[in-house]
């Protein structure tokens, strides 16, 4: 594996996907200095990295990517930067859009400017398939016109375009990844799967928007981390300046997800749903074509959806109440 430079910087490394990526680097590629930059807001936690307590190669800086001086100090000497830090929840962006543009656009700008200044050689900006808006009959390609349908998606699309402009204008070596819906342990329970798991365990109903037929493509979090790592390892002219979709081919509706969770918890699924009004501009379907990353790096998902969901349900059952009440 080639990870140039004195250190790897992971922004948002206390969050869901970011912390799993840190896990992967520290457990499978020891020896490199790794710095996490994270504002440690509501959806992240130092407990997400407690398995690495005492690891001299890991340091955590608690601050926002919106603080340009901190970003510049942390990125000095970095060889690899993986930029996860973001506001990510569609519903929250509908309620209050400004924090999403402040963090997702200006924070990304700060990271890119610092990467340019310090001549970082490998930069991955983590985006989302939400930037494409509603998917047509065929899976969305990585060069499809962006049609974001929420303030969250619009802020991520703006960040993507900013990253692309830094490559085109300044030759900054950056690539963009757009994963589909991730799930797995340690995801803050505002997102669909952990929210439904926690509510069902507590004997509460789960809110389903509209008709419940909206579909998403689902990917276990460790596969997303493997995909990002594969791009870092294959960083070349085929990667720099490019956009890569990260998908699974597993497309499921909200009602199908609900049924899978009730099955794993062995509870009656008929009376668990609370039907609520649909949210504004609710995208009917997300589905991506991820052949490009498979062609360039050889990556493909290895975690079965049902097995990943079983692991996820088990984690939330084990990590609730008592000492876990203040996980986030």
C-alpha positions as CSV (number, residue, x, y, z in Angstrom):
1,X,0.0,0.0,0.0
2,X,1.2,3.5,-0.8
3,X,0.2,6.2,1.6
4,X,2.7,9.1,1.0
5,X,3.6,11.7,3.5
6,X,4.1,11.8,7.2
7,X,0.4,11.5,8.1
8,X,-3.1,10.8,7.1
9,X,-5.8,13.3,8.0
10,X,-9.5,12.2,8.3
11,X,-12.0,15.0,8.8
12,X,-15.2,13.9,10.4
13,X,-13.4,10.9,11.9
14,X,-15.6,10.7,15.0
15,X,-18.7,10.3,12.9
16,X,-20.3,7.2,11.5
17,X,-18.5,6.4,8.2
18,X,-15.4,8.4,9.2
19,X,-14.8,6.4,12.4
20,X,-15.1,3.1,10.5
21,X,-12.6,4.3,8.0
22,X,-10.2,5.2,10.9
23,X,-10.8,1.7,12.3
24,X,-9.8,0.2,9.0
25,X,-6.6,2.2,8.6
26,X,-5.4,1.7,12.2
27,X,-6.2,-2.0,12.3
28,X,-5.0,-3.1,8.9
29,X,-2.4,-0.5,8.0
30,X,-0.5,0.3,11.3
31,X,2.5,2.5,11.4
32,X,1.2,5.8,9.9
33,X,0.4,8.9,11.9
34,X,-3.3,9.5,11.7
35,X,-5.0,12.7,12.7
36,X,-8.8,13.1,13.1
37,X,-10.3,16.5,12.8
38,X,-13.8,16.6,14.1
39,X,-16.1,19.2,15.7
40,X,-17.6,16.4,17.8
41,X,-21.1,17.5,17.3
42,X,-24.3,15.6,18.1
43,X,-23.8,12.7,15.6
44,X,-20.2,11.9,16.5
45,X,-18.5,10.5,19.5
46,X,-15.1,9.8,20.9
47,X,-16.5,6.5,21.9
48,X,-16.6,5.5,18.2
49,X,-12.8,5.3,18.4
50,X,-12.5,3.9,21.9
51,X,-11.0,0.7,20.6
52,X,-7.9,2.7,19.7
53,X,-7.4,4.4,23.0
54,X,-3.7,4.7,23.8
55,X,-2.7,4.2,20.2
56,X,0.3,6.6,19.8
57,X,-0.3,6.9,16.1
58,X,-3.8,8.4,16.5
59,X,-4.5,12.0,17.6
60,X,-7.8,13.8,17.7
61,X,-8.3,17.5,17.2
62,X,-11.7,18.8,18.2
63,X,-12.6,21.7,16.0
64,X,-14.7,22.5,12.9
65,X,-13.5,22.4,9.3
66,X,-15.1,25.9,9.2
67,X,-12.1,27.1,11.3
68,X,-9.6,27.7,8.5
69,X,-6.6,28.2,10.9
70,X,-7.2,24.9,12.6
71,X,-7.6,23.1,9.2
72,X,-4.4,24.6,8.0
73,X,-2.5,23.6,11.1
74,X,-3.8,20.0,11.1
75,X,-3.2,19.5,7.3
76,X,0.4,20.6,7.4
77,X,2.6,17.6,6.5
78,X,-0.3,15.4,5.4
79,X,0.2,13.1,2.5
80,X,-3.4,11.8,2.4
81,X,-6.6,13.7,3.3
82,X,-10.0,12.0,3.4
83,X,-12.8,14.6,3.9
84,X,-15.9,13.1,5.6
85,X,-16.8,16.1,7.8
86,X,-20.3,17.3,6.9
87,X,-23.9,17.9,8.0
88,X,-25.7,15.0,6.4
89,X,-29.4,14.7,7.4
90,X,-32.0,15.7,4.8
91,X,-34.7,16.4,7.3
92,X,-32.5,18.7,9.4
93,X,-31.5,20.6,6.2
94,X,-35.2,21.1,5.4
95,X,-35.7,22.6,8.9
96,X,-32.5,24.7,8.8
97,X,-30.4,25.0,5.7
98,X,-27.7,27.4,6.7
99,X,-25.5,25.1,8.8
100,X,-25.3,22.7,5.8
101,X,-23.9,25.3,3.5
102,X,-21.6,26.7,6.1
103,X,-20.1,23.3,6.9
104,X,-20.4,21.4,3.6
105,X,-19.4,24.2,1.3
106,X,-17.2,26.6,3.3
107,X,-15.7,23.7,5.3
108,X,-14.8,21.9,2.1
109,X,-13.3,25.1,0.7
110,X,-11.1,25.4,3.7
111,X,-9.9,21.8,3.3
112,X,-9.2,22.3,-0.4
113,X,-7.3,25.6,0.1
114,X,-5.2,24.0,2.8
115,X,-4.5,20.9,0.7
116,X,-3.4,23.1,-2.1
117,X,-1.1,25.2,0.2
118,X,0.5,22.2,1.7
119,X,0.7,20.2,-1.6
120,X,-1.2,17.2,-0.2
121,X,-0.8,14.4,-2.8
122,X,-4.0,12.3,-2.3
123,X,-7.3,13.9,-1.4
124,X,-10.7,12.1,-1.3
125,X,-13.8,14.3,-0.9
126,X,-16.7,12.1,0.3
127,X,-20.1,13.2,-1.2
128,X,-23.4,11.4,-1.6
129,X,-25.7,10.0,-4.3
130,X,-28.3,12.5,-3.1
131,X,-26.7,15.1,-5.4
132,X,-28.3,13.4,-8.4
133,X,-31.8,13.8,-7.2
134,X,-34.4,11.3,-8.5
135,X,-33.1,8.3,-10.4
136,X,-34.6,7.5,-13.8
137,X,-35.2,3.9,-14.9
138,X,-31.5,3.1,-15.4
139,X,-28.9,3.5,-12.6
140,X,-27.3,7.0,-12.3
141,X,-23.9,7.5,-13.9
142,X,-21.1,9.5,-12.3
143,X,-21.3,12.2,-15.0
144,X,-25.1,12.6,-14.7
145,X,-26.4,16.1,-14.4
146,X,-26.8,17.1,-10.7
147,X,-30.4,17.8,-9.7
148,X,-30.3,18.0,-5.8
149,X,-33.7,18.0,-4.2
150,X,-32.9,19.1,-0.7
151,X,-30.7,21.8,0.9
152,X,-28.4,19.0,2.1
153,X,-28.0,17.6,-1.4
154,X,-27.5,21.1,-2.8
155,X,-24.7,21.8,-0.3
156,X,-23.0,18.6,-1.2
157,X,-23.3,19.3,-4.9
158,X,-21.7,22.7,-4.3
159,X,-18.9,21.1,-2.4
160,X,-18.3,18.6,-5.3
161,X,-18.2,21.4,-7.8
162,X,-15.7,23.3,-5.7
163,X,-13.5,20.2,-5.5
164,X,-13.7,19.8,-9.2
165,X,-12.8,23.5,-9.7
166,X,-9.7,23.1,-7.6
167,X,-8.5,20.2,-9.8
168,X,-9.2,22.1,-13.0
169,X,-7.8,25.4,-11.9
170,X,-5.0,24.5,-9.5
171,X,-4.3,20.9,-10.4
172,X,-5.1,19.8,-6.8
173,X,-5.1,16.0,-6.8
174,X,-8.6,15.3,-5.6
175,X,-11.2,12.7,-6.4
176,X,-14.9,12.6,-5.3
177,X,-16.8,9.6,-4.1
178,X,-20.6,9.4,-4.0
179,X,-21.8,6.5,-1.9
180,X,-25.3,5.2,-1.7
181,X,-27.2,5.0,1.7
182,X,-24.8,3.5,4.2
183,X,-25.8,1.5,7.3
184,X,-24.1,-0.3,10.1
185,X,-23.1,0.0,13.8
186,X,-22.6,3.5,15.4
187,X,-24.8,5.4,13.0
188,X,-26.6,8.2,14.8
189,X,-30.3,7.2,15.1
190,X,-31.8,10.0,13.1
191,X,-31.2,8.0,9.9
192,X,-33.8,5.4,8.8
193,X,-32.2,2.1,9.8
194,X,-30.9,2.9,13.3
195,X,-34.0,5.0,14.1
196,X,-36.3,2.2,13.2
197,X,-34.2,-0.3,15.1
198,X,-34.1,1.8,18.3
199,X,-37.8,2.6,18.1
200,X,-38.8,-1.0,17.6
201,X,-36.6,-2.2,20.4
202,X,-38.3,0.4,22.7
203,X,-41.8,-0.8,21.6
204,X,-42.5,2.4,19.7
205,X,-44.0,2.9,16.2
206,X,-41.8,4.0,13.3
207,X,-42.7,7.0,11.1
208,X,-43.0,6.2,7.4
209,X,-43.3,9.0,5.0
210,X,-46.1,9.0,2.3
211,X,-46.7,5.5,0.8
212,X,-43.4,4.0,2.1
213,X,-42.4,2.9,-1.4
214,X,-39.5,5.2,-1.8
215,X,-36.4,3.1,-2.6
216,X,-32.7,3.5,-1.9
217,X,-29.6,1.5,-2.7
218,X,-28.0,0.2,0.6
219,X,-24.4,-0.5,1.4
220,X,-22.8,-1.8,4.5
221,X,-20.4,0.9,6.0
222,X,-17.3,-1.3,5.9
223,X,-17.7,-1.8,2.1
224,X,-17.7,2.0,1.7
225,X,-14.5,2.3,3.6
226,X,-12.9,-0.5,1.5
227,X,-13.9,1.4,-1.6
228,X,-12.3,4.7,-0.4
229,X,-9.2,2.8,0.6
230,X,-9.0,1.2,-2.8
231,X,-9.0,4.6,-4.5
232,X,-6.2,5.8,-2.3
233,X,-4.2,2.7,-3.2
234,X,-4.8,3.1,-6.9
235,X,-4.4,6.9,-6.9
236,X,-3.3,7.7,-10.5
237,X,-4.3,9.6,-13.6
238,X,-7.4,7.3,-13.7
239,X,-8.5,8.6,-10.2
240,X,-7.4,12.2,-9.9
241,X,-10.2,14.6,-10.9
242,X,-12.7,11.8,-11.3
243,X,-16.0,11.1,-9.6
244,X,-16.8,7.5,-8.4
245,X,-20.1,6.2,-7.4
246,X,-20.0,3.6,-4.6
247,X,-23.0,1.2,-4.7
248,X,-24.1,-2.3,-4.0
249,X,-27.0,-3.1,-6.4
250,X,-29.2,-3.8,-3.4
251,X,-32.2,-1.6,-3.7
252,X,-34.9,-1.7,-1.1
253,X,-37.9,0.4,-0.1
254,X,-38.7,1.8,3.3
255,X,-41.4,-0.8,3.8
256,X,-39.0,-3.6,2.8
257,X,-36.4,-2.3,5.3
258,X,-39.2,-2.1,8.0
259,X,-40.1,-5.8,7.3
260,X,-36.5,-6.9,7.5
261,X,-36.0,-5.3,10.9
262,X,-39.2,-6.6,12.3
263,X,-38.2,-10.0,11.1
264,X,-34.8,-9.8,12.9
265,X,-36.4,-8.5,16.1
266,X,-39.2,-11.1,15.8
267,X,-41.9,-8.6,16.4
268,X,-45.3,-8.0,14.8
269,X,-44.7,-5.8,11.7
270,X,-48.4,-5.1,11.1
271,X,-48.9,-2.5,13.8
272,X,-45.4,-1.0,14.0
273,X,-45.9,1.7,11.3
274,X,-47.1,5.2,11.9
275,X,-47.9,6.8,8.6
276,X,-46.9,10.5,8.3
277,X,-47.2,13.2,5.7
278,X,-44.5,13.0,3.0
279,X,-41.6,15.4,3.3
280,X,-41.1,18.1,0.7
281,X,-39.4,17.1,-2.6
282,X,-39.0,13.5,-1.3
283,X,-36.9,11.6,-3.9
284,X,-38.6,8.5,-5.0
285,X,-35.5,6.5,-5.9
286,X,-31.7,6.5,-5.7
287,X,-29.7,3.9,-7.7
288,X,-26.1,4.3,-9.1
289,X,-23.9,2.6,-11.6
290,X,-20.6,1.8,-9.8
291,X,-18.9,-0.1,-12.6
292,X,-16.3,2.7,-12.8
293,X,-14.7,2.1,-9.4
294,X,-14.7,-1.7,-10.1
295,X,-13.0,-1.1,-13.4
296,X,-10.3,1.2,-12.0
297,X,-9.5,-0.4,-8.6
298,X,-11.2,-3.9,-8.7
299,X,-13.3,-3.0,-5.7
300,X,-16.7,-4.6,-5.2
301,X,-18.9,-5.0,-2.1
302,X,-18.3,-8.2,0.0
303,X,-20.9,-7.7,2.8
304,X,-24.3,-9.3,2.2
305,X,-27.2,-6.9,3.0
306,X,-29.0,-9.3,5.3
307,X,-25.9,-10.2,7.2
308,X,-24.9,-6.5,7.5
309,X,-28.4,-5.7,8.8
310,X,-28.2,-8.5,11.3
311,X,-24.9,-7.2,12.6
312,X,-26.4,-3.7,12.8
313,X,-29.4,-4.8,14.8
314,X,-27.2,-6.8,17.2
315,X,-25.0,-3.7,17.8
316,X,-28.0,-1.5,18.7
317,X,-29.5,-4.2,21.0
318,X,-26.1,-4.5,22.8
319,X,-25.4,-0.7,23.0
320,X,-28.5,0.8,24.7
321,X,-29.3,1.8,28.3
322,X,-27.0,2.0,31.2
323,X,-23.4,3.0,30.3
324,X,-24.4,3.5,26.6
325,X,-27.0,6.2,27.3
326,X,-24.5,8.9,26.5
327,X,-22.9,7.3,23.5
328,X,-23.4,10.4,21.3
